[in-house]
């Protein structure tokens, strides 16, 4: 990305969606859940209220500015600081992309909690691929792991996903994030497997901690345990989402390093600027910056707003 935008970030290489441009329709951090593993940090505005959280006109202006350059992208993805479906103007922005830039596929990363609302389901029907989360079926596990808005409970969320599958004609994935000690028990995995069959998603994806989560006690599930968990989903199309180190290694780091160098070659940026531009976590960007400084490719200047990084 050649400039810093307020509502767009990236594009970044995604294992699931290829080269993905992020569209953030919320202010940090607005969500219906406060998940213990969330890499975006603790939820400050826990809500299920749908409204226009950020200016749709501004989002469309930024999309027009960026997409008019005809960048190489695999998806334009609604994601970011919280639950994108909370923004009631998302279908307007989807229509804008479909009308003015139909060559780009759209994607939605959602926690799946709001599809008990008929309007929320209708608002996502034109999106090309939806990746929805479901981490727990039992209410006690749901409360401990996802720390939801008080109005939410698992049965209503599950029924919302079942109803979405009936109405939605495109690709629907179900993502399950494993937190050892919470949702990796035999009982909960059996319930998740049966529920996944009820929902009828096209693919089941299992994740575990890759970047620092909200709570320091959350640990990654061992790869051998993830492979054992696969047995519960043997009759479903199943993918284990390994860490970026395990799949792409230095190749993914090289892509991010190149993105950082491309961005700061045009304007000096702080670490926070680069987080917004790349969509990566603060910890990951700090590691990249330290590596680039050690290699002599960049240097920093101390300014009022913080350390600005520049090309050497």
N, C-alpha and C positions, 0 to 999 in steps of 0.2 A: 504494500500500500504506500503510495507516494506522499500522503499527508495523514495527519492525525484527525480522525473523525470522532464525534461525540457518541454516536450510536452504532458505528460499524467497527469491527476489529478483524485483524488478519489481513489477507487470507492465511490460514495455517494448514499444514498437512494433517489430515485426520485419517486414522486407520479405518474408520467406518465410512466416511463420506468423501474421501479423496481430498482435493484442495477446496477448502471450505471458507467462505466469507461469512463471518458472524454478524448477526443483526441483533442488537440488544434493545429490547423495548421497555426496560425497567431501569429504575435508579437502584443503586446498591443499598441494602440487599433486601429485595421485596420478594417474598415467596409464601406459599401455603404450607411449606415444611421447613424444619430447621434441622436437617439431617446431620448426624454426628460426623459423617465422612466428607461433607461438602468442601470442595477445594476453594470455594468462593468465600468461606468464612461463615460466621454466625449470622442468622437472619435477624435483621433489625426491625423489619416490618412484616410481621406474621399475619397474613390476610388471605381471604378467599374472595375479596371484592374485586370485580372486574370493572376497569375504567381505562381511560386514556392516560397512562402514567407518564408518557413522554409525548412530545409533539409529533404527530404523524406527518405533518408537513415537513418538519426537519428531517425525519427519517427518509422520506421520499426524496428530498433534495439531496441528501448524502448518497443515497442509492443511485440516483440519476447521475450525480457527479462522478461516482466511481465506476458504475457499470457502463457508462457511455464511452469509457476508454477501452471497452471490449477485452477485459482481462480474461485469462484462462482460469476457469473455475469449474469444479464439478458440482458444487451446491452453494446456494445462498441459504444459510442456516439460522433459524430463530433459536437463540440460546443466550447465555450471558450470566447476568447477576442473579437471576431468580427464575420464576416460572413464567415463560413467555405468554401462556394462554391467559394470564391475568390481564394482559392488555387487550381490551375489547376492540381495539382498532386494527388488530393483526390481520383480519381478512381484507381490509382495505389495502394494506401494504402488500399482501400476497397478490391481490388483483393488479396493483401497480406493476409489480415485477412481471406477472403473466402478460400484461398488456404491452408494456414498453420493452421488456427484455425476455421474451419467451424462450430464448435459447438456453436460459439457466434453469436448472432444476431447483426446487425449494425443499427444505428439510426442516423438521421441528424436533428439538430435544425437549421433552416434557416429563414432569414427574407424574403425569397421568391422573392427578387428583381432582381435576375440575370437570371431567367428562360426564359426571352425573347431571350436569347442566346441559339441557338440550341445545341451548344457544352456543355453548362452548364447542359441542360436537359439530354443529353446523359450520362454525367459524374455521374449522381446520380441514374441511372436506376437499379443498382444492390443492392442498399441499402434497408434494410428490412422495415424500417418505416421512413417516412419523416414528421416532424412537421413544417409546414411553417406558417409564420406570415402574416397577412393582417389587418392593424389597421384602414385604411381609404380608401374611394373611392373618395371622393371629394378632389380636388387638394389643396384647402386652408387648409383643415384639415390635409392632408398628409404633407404639408410643415410645419405646426405648430407643429405637433406631432412627425413626423419621421425625419424631417430636413435632406432630402436626398441629395445625390450627384446631382449636377445640371442637369445631363443627364437623371435623372429618373422622371417618372410621372406615376400616378396610372394606366392609361389604359394599358400601355405596361407591367406593372407588372401583372395585372389581366389576360391579354391575355397569358402571360408566364405561369401562374399557370393553366389556362385552357388547354394549350397545354401540360403541364407536366402531367396533369390528363389523357389525351388521350394516352400518351406514357408509363406512369409508371404503373406497374401491381401489386404493393404492397400496403401497407397501407399508406394512405395520410390523415393527420390531418390538419385542418386549425385553427390557434390560433389567437384570437382577443384580444388585450390588451386595456382595457377600461381606459381612462383618463378623469375623470369628467370635464365637461366644454369644451371638445374638440370633442370626437367621441361618446358621449352618447345622442345626440339629436335624436329626432324622425326621422328627415330627414336622418341623417347619418346611423342610425341603420337599416332603411328600405333599404337603398342602400347596406349596408353590407350583409343583409339577402338575397337580390336578387342576389348579386354577389357570395355569398357562394353557392347558388343553381346552378349558372352557372358553377362554378369550379367543383362541384361534389365531394367534399372531403368526406371521410368516417366518419369523426367526426368533429364537431365544438367545440372548447374549448375557454371559456371566462376567461381571466385573469385580475387581477388588481394589484395594487402595494402591494408587500409583504415585500420587502427589500428596503432600501433607493435608490432612483433613481438618475439620473444625476442632475436634477433640483429640488431644495428644495420645489418648489411650487406644485409639482405633489403630489396628494393625492390619497388614495385608494377609490375605489367606494364602497359604503355601500352595505352590503349583500342583503338588501331588494331591492335595485336598480338593483343589478345583477339578482335577481330572476325576476324582472319586465322585464329586457332585454331579458330573456329567451323566452318571448312571441313572440318576433320577429323571433325566430328560432324554433318554435313549430314543424314544419314538417321536421326538421333535427335532426340527433343524436347530442345531445347537452350536454356539461359538463361544470359546473362552477368550475374553479380551485380556491378553497379557499386557504387562507393563511396556512402555515405550522402549525401555532398555532391552527387553527380551525380544521385541519384534524388529525394531528398526535400528536400534543401537546408535552408533555414531552417525548413521545416515540421516536420522531425524534431527539430531543435534546440528548437523551441517546445514540442513534446511533452515532451521531457526536462526543459526548464526548468520546465514546469508540474508535472511529477512531483516535482522537487526542492523546489519551493515548497510543494507539498502535504505532503510528508514533514516538512520542517523547521518548518512552521506548527504541527505537533502536538508535536514534540520537537526540541531542538537536536541536530544530527548532525555528526560529523566527515566528512572526505572519504571515509575508509574505510567508514563507515556507509552513505554514499550509493552507493558502489560495490556493496556487498552488496545494497542495496535495489533498485537500478535494473538491475544486471547489465551496466553499461557499464564501459569501461576507465578506469583511473586518469587517463590523459591527457585523455580526453573529459570526465570529470566536473570536473577542474581547470579546463578551458577554460570550461565552463558556469558554475562558481562565480565565476571572474574576471569573466565577462560580467555576471552577476547583481549582483555587488558594484559594478561600474562603473556599472550602471543604478540603483544605490541601493536595490535590492529586498531585499538581505540584508546582514548584517555578521557579523564573526567575533569570538569571545571566546577568549582563550588560557587553556586549562585544563591539568591534569596530563596528560590523555590526548591533548592536541593542540588544534588550532583547532576550535571548535564554531561552526557556522553557524546563524544565527537570522534570522527575518523582521524587516525594519526596521520 
